[in-house]
Amino acid sequence: MDKEKTPIKTQRNNPLHGIKLKTIVESLVDNYGFEWLAEEININCFKNDPSIKSSLKFLRRTQWARDKVEELYLDTIAKNRKC
């Protein structure tokens, strides 16, 4: 019995397509550190006993915070391209 194939949706206009949240957080921490991130984005997972794991757990459950982190990541990429 043949299974129907569903078309793969492409996300040409989504610059974050294919980039894992873990990659985004690790990149921001490497570039700025948790202290700076806590000042830039006021969330406890960056302030109190910060770790990649706790940050990912919070960001996966809290869309507004994830949006801010993703926006900061995109701004960082844009600045790095200009240099």
Stockholm file with secondary structure:
# STOCKHOLM 1.0

chainA/1-83         MDKEKTPIKTQRNNPLHGIKLKTIVESLVDNYGFEWLAEEININCFKNDPSIKSSLKFLRRTQWARDKVEELYLDTIAKNRKC
#=GR chainA/1-83 SS CCCCCCCCCCCTTCTTTTCCHHHHHHHHHHHHHHHHHHHHSCCHHHHSSCCHHHHHHHHHHCHHHHHHHHHHHHHHHHHHHHC
#=GC SS_cons        CCCCCCCCCCCTTCTTTTCCHHHHHHHHHHHHHHHHHHHHSCCHHHHSSCCHHHHHHHHHHCHHHHHHHHHHHHHHHHHHHHC
//
